[in-house]
Amino acid sequence: MSDLLRGVRVLESAVLLNGDTLGMLLGDLGADVIKVEAPPAGDYLRDILGQIEPRHSPAHLQANKNKRSIGLDLGSAGGREVLWDLLEVADVFVDGFTAGASDRLGIGYEQQRSRKPDIVYCQYTGFGSVGPYARMPTHGQMMNAGAAAVTLATADDGFVRPAENRELMWGTSIGGDGTAAGAVHAALRVAAALYRRQVTGEGCFLDVSAADAVVAQGWIGAVYGLNYDRITDHTGLKDPGAEPLTGAKYQYYRTSDERFVLFCCIEPKFWERFCRLVGRDDLIDTQLEPGPVDFARDADELRRELQAVFETRTQREWVDMAVRERVPIGPAHQGAACLRDDPQIAARQILVEGHHPSAGPFTYVGEPAIVDKQPYAVRRPAPAFGAHTTEILTEIGYDEPRIADLFTGGVVAGD
């Protein structure tokens, strides 16, 4: 965990993966993230997608780490009064609900801006807050499906199932999971908005769509698919619908230990270096495509020759050679469990072993960026519902009798 956002306080009003993931990223950057949860149970991400302990799903342990939780009934006048007091000491408000939901509660952007003009308000939803789908509830793959990132076909049994994507550059399917993609773009813009606020004193409204984020991250497939008819020279491009990855020099190969590597020696300098390293000087002059790179598409005979070469060593031996000799050959891991054994993954601290006070040992996904060599650590384990209610209310100046009244009246809940 880095400290780039240390001193920034975030109020997160969200359930499930969109808003939760955005809050997680801000918390990983060092922000004090307060998760505002509705009584009686709060975010039901705790209760779905498997359980390590009751109310402790793996998704909750990951997405709600580095946060505090307050149980607060925003549907009550008393709850909104507490929110306004929290807003006074907040920098960012994360709204993970569909367009108009917070407005109907009386806590939307315009209501917040009237009280705190410099608030950075980020609404992060499946389809954004503008457009005909703005008020549509979304789940999981809906954002990817709406971004044309899921290829489907009707099978012989009449059921619709995922199918192989044969678009040019794989279309938008390379844009990643919508919830995570959108959260990254939202966090980037929250950080930029905080910088602008420091310079100008102005807050802003950020409207982030997970579906848009998939398109943005899969931009190369989108750009080539949308502009294919405008391309006048198709050298180096496969035809849409053609089998992907037919190149012998940019290809997956099986190794002697039944694992895989991705071979990417498409530049002549790398191809020649590889051929000499494996004692196949006879292949050096195999240049099948003109230009600075040669994928050797549809060169099946060469592909078989290379498969035989790669079957002479293990995956680790090939990767070690690639590192030592500086050639582009990387491991093609199959399944998340394989990542535990990769020394590059271990060196980067993207996987971190931790211990949750209720759920026990847990393997977290950390940050993909290392800031000033700071080690990643989970500052706060994912909280139980309302675990910090009293602590947070005390911080904003509420005394014990007032807090007790709020609990008695059902305005707040938790501990």
C-alpha positions in Angstrom: 0.0 0.0 0.0 1.3 3.4 -0.9 0.7 6.7 0.8 0.0 8.9 -2.3 -3.5 9.8 -1.0 -2.6 10.0 2.7 -4.7 12.7 4.3 -7.6 12.3 1.8 -10.9 11.1 3.3 -13.4 9.2 1.1 -17.0 8.5 1.8 -18.0 5.3 -0.1 -21.8 4.8 -0.6 -21.9 1.6 -2.6 -22.6 -2.1 -2.6 -21.1 -4.9 -4.7 -18.2 -4.7 -7.0 -18.3 -1.4 -8.9 -18.1 1.1 -6.0 -16.4 -1.3 -3.7 -13.5 -1.8 -6.1 -13.1 2.0 -6.6 -13.0 2.4 -2.8 -10.4 -0.4 -2.6 -8.1 1.3 -5.1 -8.3 4.6 -3.2 -7.7 2.9 0.1 -4.7 1.1 -1.4 -3.4 4.5 -2.3 -3.5 5.6 1.3 -6.9 7.3 1.5 -9.0 7.0 4.6 -12.1 5.3 3.1 -15.3 5.3 5.2 -17.8 2.8 3.9 -21.3 4.2 4.5 -23.6 1.1 4.8 -27.4 0.8 5.2 -28.7 -1.1 8.2 -29.4 -3.8 9.1 -26.7 -5.7 7.1 -24.9 -3.4 4.8 -23.1 -4.5 1.7 -24.2 -8.0 0.8 -21.0 -8.7 -1.1 -20.1 -10.2 2.2 -22.8 -12.9 1.7 -22.4 -14.0 -1.9 -19.8 -15.7 -4.1 -18.7 -18.2 -1.5 -17.9 -17.9 2.2 -14.7 -18.4 4.2 -16.6 -17.6 7.3 -20.2 -16.4 7.5 -20.4 -12.9 6.1 -16.8 -13.1 4.8 -16.7 -13.9 1.1 -13.4 -13.7 -0.7 -14.7 -10.8 -2.8 -15.5 -8.8 0.4 -12.1 -9.5 2.0 -10.4 -8.2 -1.1 -12.7 -5.4 -2.3 -13.4 -3.9 1.2 -9.9 -4.0 2.7 -8.3 -0.7 3.8 -11.7 0.7 4.7 -13.7 1.5 7.8 -17.5 0.9 8.1 -20.3 3.0 9.5 -23.8 1.7 9.7 -26.0 4.7 8.7 -29.6 5.0 7.6 -29.5 7.6 4.9 -33.3 7.2 4.4 -33.9 9.0 7.7 -33.5 12.7 8.4 -31.1 11.9 11.3 -29.0 9.7 9.0 -28.7 12.6 6.5 -27.7 15.0 9.2 -24.8 12.6 10.2 -23.8 12.4 6.5 -23.6 16.2 6.2 -21.3 16.2 9.3 -19.2 13.5 7.7 -19.1 15.5 4.4 -17.6 18.5 6.2 -14.4 16.4 6.7 -14.5 14.5 3.5 -12.7 15.1 0.2 -14.3 12.5 -2.1 -17.8 10.9 -2.3 -18.1 7.6 -4.1 -21.6 6.9 -5.4 -22.0 3.4 -6.6 -25.7 3.4 -7.1 -27.7 4.0 -10.4 -28.3 7.4 -11.6 -30.8 9.4 -9.6 -30.8 7.1 -6.5 -28.8 9.4 -4.3 -30.7 12.4 -5.6 -34.0 10.8 -4.5 -32.5 10.4 -1.0 -31.5 14.1 -1.0 -27.8 13.4 -0.9 -26.9 13.7 -4.6 -24.2 15.8 -6.2 -26.2 19.1 -6.3 -27.3 18.7 -2.7 -23.7 18.0 -1.7 -22.2 20.8 -3.7 -24.6 23.3 -2.1 -23.1 22.4 1.2 -19.5 21.6 0.2 -18.6 23.2 -3.2 -15.2 21.6 -3.4 -16.4 18.0 -3.0 -15.1 15.5 -5.6 -18.2 13.4 -6.3 -17.6 10.2 -8.4 -20.6 8.3 -9.6 -19.4 4.9 -10.9 -22.0 2.6 -12.4 -22.4 0.0 -15.1 -23.5 2.4 -17.8 -22.9 5.8 -16.3 -25.4 8.6 -15.4 -26.0 9.9 -18.9 -27.8 8.0 -21.7 -30.9 5.7 -22.0 -29.3 2.9 -19.8 -28.4 5.2 -17.0 -31.1 4.0 -14.6 -30.6 0.3 -15.5 -29.4 -1.9 -12.6 -26.4 -3.8 -13.7 -24.6 -7.0 -12.6 -21.3 -8.6 -13.4 -20.9 -9.3 -17.1 -23.6 -6.9 -18.2 -21.0 -4.1 -18.7 -18.8 -6.4 -20.7 -21.7 -7.6 -22.8 -22.8 -4.0 -23.4 -19.3 -3.2 -24.6 -19.3 -5.9 -27.2 -16.6 -7.7 -25.2 -18.5 -11.1 -24.9 -18.7 -13.3 -28.0 -21.7 -15.6 -28.1 -23.1 -18.3 -30.3 -26.1 -20.6 -30.2 -24.9 -24.2 -29.7 -26.5 -27.3 -31.2 -28.6 -27.9 -28.1 -30.2 -24.5 -28.5 -28.4 -22.8 -25.5 -26.4 -19.6 -25.9 -22.8 -20.1 -24.8 -19.5 -18.0 -25.0 -17.7 -18.5 -28.3 -14.2 -17.9 -29.6 -13.6 -14.2 -30.5 -12.2 -13.9 -34.0 -12.5 -10.1 -34.4 -9.5 -8.2 -35.6 -7.3 -7.6 -32.5 -10.0 -9.5 -30.5 -12.3 -6.5 -30.5 -13.1 -5.0 -27.1 -12.8 -8.4 -25.4 -9.3 -7.4 -24.4 -10.7 -4.6 -22.3 -10.8 -6.6 -19.1 -13.5 -7.1 -16.5 -15.8 -4.1 -16.5 -16.0 -3.6 -12.7 -12.2 -3.5 -12.4 -11.6 -1.5 -15.6 -14.1 1.2 -14.6 -12.7 1.4 -11.1 -9.2 2.1 -12.5 -10.4 4.9 -14.7 -12.5 6.3 -11.8 -9.6 6.3 -9.4 -7.4 8.0 -12.0 -9.9 10.8 -12.4 -10.5 11.1 -8.7 -6.8 11.7 -8.2 -6.7 14.2 -11.1 -9.7 16.0 -9.7 -8.1 16.3 -6.3 -5.0 17.9 -7.9 -7.2 20.4 -9.8 -9.1 21.2 -6.6 -5.7 21.9 -4.9 -4.9 24.3 -7.7 -8.3 26.0 -8.3 -10.3 25.2 -5.2 -13.0 23.6 -7.4 -14.7 20.3 -6.9 -16.4 18.4 -9.7 -18.8 15.6 -10.7 -17.2 12.5 -12.2 -19.5 10.2 -14.2 -17.8 6.9 -14.9 -19.2 4.0 -16.9 -17.8 0.4 -16.5 -19.0 -0.4 -20.1 -17.2 2.7 -21.4 -14.1 1.6 -19.5 -14.0 -1.8 -21.2 -14.2 -0.1 -24.6 -11.4 2.4 -23.6 -9.1 -0.4 -22.4 -9.8 -2.5 -25.4 -9.2 0.5 -27.6 -7.0 -1.2 -30.1 -9.6 -3.8 -31.0 -12.3 -1.1 -31.1 -10.3 1.3 -33.3 -9.3 -1.4 -35.8 -12.8 -2.9 -35.9 -14.5 0.5 -36.4 -12.0 1.7 -39.0 -11.3 -1.5 -40.9 -12.9 -0.3 -44.1 -10.7 2.8 -44.1 -7.4 0.8 -44.0 -5.8 0.8 -47.4 -2.8 -1.4 -46.6 -3.6 -4.6 -44.7 0.0 -5.8 -44.4 0.4 -7.5 -41.1 -3.3 -7.8 -40.3 -5.4 -10.9 -40.4 -8.8 -10.9 -42.0 -11.7 -10.5 -39.6 -13.1 -13.9 -38.8 -9.8 -15.6 -39.6 -8.2 -17.9 -37.0 -6.2 -15.8 -34.5 -2.5 -16.4 -33.7 -1.4 -18.4 -36.7 2.1 -16.9 -36.7 5.0 -19.2 -36.0 7.1 -16.4 -34.6 4.4 -15.0 -32.3 2.9 -18.1 -30.9 2.2 -20.3 -27.8 4.3 -23.4 -27.5 4.2 -26.4 -25.1 7.4 -27.1 -23.1 8.8 -30.4 -21.9 7.0 -30.2 -18.5 3.6 -29.8 -20.2 3.5 -26.0 -19.5 3.5 -23.2 -22.0 5.4 -20.2 -23.2 4.6 -17.3 -25.5 7.3 -16.8 -28.1 7.5 -13.3 -29.6 10.7 -13.1 -31.6 9.1 -11.1 -34.5 11.9 -8.6 -34.9 14.9 -9.9 -37.0 17.4 -9.2 -34.2 15.5 -11.4 -31.7 14.8 -14.1 -34.3 18.4 -14.4 -35.2 19.5 -14.4 -31.6 17.0 -17.1 -30.7 18.0 -19.3 -33.7 21.7 -19.1 -32.7 20.9 -19.9 -29.0 19.1 -23.1 -29.9 21.5 -24.2 -32.6 19.2 -23.6 -35.5 21.2 -21.3 -37.7 19.5 -22.9 -40.7 16.3 -21.0 -39.7 17.8 -17.5 -39.5 16.9 -16.5 -43.0 13.3 -17.5 -42.7 11.8 -14.1 -43.3 8.2 -14.6 -44.6 6.7 -11.1 -44.2 8.2 -7.8 -45.3 8.7 -5.0 -42.9 10.2 -4.5 -39.5 8.4 -7.5 -38.0 7.7 -11.0 -39.2 4.9 -13.0 -37.6 5.4 -15.8 -40.0 1.6 -16.3 -40.3 0.3 -19.6 -41.5 3.9 -21.1 -41.6 2.8 -24.4 -40.3 6.0 -26.2 -41.1 8.1 -23.6 -39.2 5.6 -23.8 -36.3 6.1 -27.6 -36.1 9.9 -27.1 -36.1 9.6 -24.6 -33.3 7.2 -26.8 -31.3 9.8 -29.6 -31.4 12.5 -27.1 -30.2 10.4 -26.0 -27.3 9.7 -29.5 -26.2 13.4 -30.0 -25.3 13.3 -27.7 -22.2 11.0 -26.9 -19.3 9.1 -23.7 -19.0 11.5 -22.4 -16.3 14.5 -23.3 -18.5 13.1 -21.3 -21.4 12.2 -18.3 -19.2 15.6 -18.3 -17.5 17.3 -18.3 -21.0 15.0 -15.5 -22.1 16.0 -13.4 -19.1 19.7 -14.2 -19.4 19.9 -13.7 -23.2 17.3 -10.9 -23.5 14.9 -12.5 -25.9 11.0 -12.1 -25.7 9.8 -15.4 -24.4 7.5 -15.4 -21.4 5.6 -17.9 -19.3 2.0 -18.6 -20.2 0.5 -19.5 -16.9 -2.6 -21.6 -16.8 -4.7 -20.8 -13.7 -4.2 -18.4 -10.9 -2.6 -21.0 -8.6 0.4 -21.1 -11.0 1.2 -17.5 -10.1 2.4 -18.5 -6.6 5.5 -20.1 -8.1 6.5 -17.3 -10.5 9.5 -15.4 -9.1 8.5 -12.2 -11.0 5.1 -12.2 -9.4 6.7 -12.7 -6.0 9.2 -9.9 -6.5 6.5 -7.4 -7.4 4.3 -8.1 -4.3 1.1 -8.3 -6.4 0.1 -11.3 -4.4 0.3 -10.7 -0.6 -0.2 -13.2 2.2 -2.3 -11.8 5.0 -4.4 -12.7 8.0 -8.0 -11.5 8.6 -9.0 -11.4 12.2 -12.2 -13.4 11.5 -11.6 -15.2 8.3 -8.0 -16.3 9.0 -5.2 -16.6 6.4 -6.0 -14.9 3.1 -4.1 -14.2 -0.2 -4.7 -10.6 -1.3 -4.1 -9.0 -4.7 -2.0 -6.0 -4.0 -1.0 -3.0 -6.2 0.5 -3.2 -9.7 2.7 -0.2 -9.0 5.4 0.2 -6.4 5.8 3.7 -5.0 9.2 4.6 -3.6 9.9 0.9 -2.9 7.1 0.9 -0.3 6.1 -2.6 0.6 2.4 -3.5 0.1 0.5 -4.1 3.3 -3.2 -4.4 4.2 -3.6 -1.5 6.6 -7.1 -2.5 7.6 -8.8 -5.8 7.0 -12.2 -5.8 5.4 -14.6 -4.6 8.2 -17.7 -6.1 9.7 -20.8 -4.1 9.1 -20.7 -0.9 11.2 -17.4 -2.0 12.9 -16.3 1.6 13.2 -19.5 3.5 13.7 -18.7 4.8 17.2 -15.1 5.5 16.3 -16.1 7.6 13.3 -18.8 9.5 15.1 -16.4 10.3 17.9 -13.9 11.6 15.4 -16.4 14.2 14.1 -17.2 15.4 17.6 -20.2 13.5 18.7 -20.4 12.8 22.4 -21.5 9.6 24.1 -25.1 10.6 24.8 -25.6 11.8 21.2 -24.1 8.6 19.8 -26.3 6.5 22.2 -29.4 8.4 21.0 -28.5 7.6 17.4 -28.1 3.9 18.1 -31.4 3.9 20.0 -33.2 5.6 17.2 -32.0 3.2 14.6 -30.2 6.0 12.8 -26.8 4.3 13.1 -25.9 0.6 13.6 -22.9 -1.6 14.3 -20.4 -1.0 17.0 
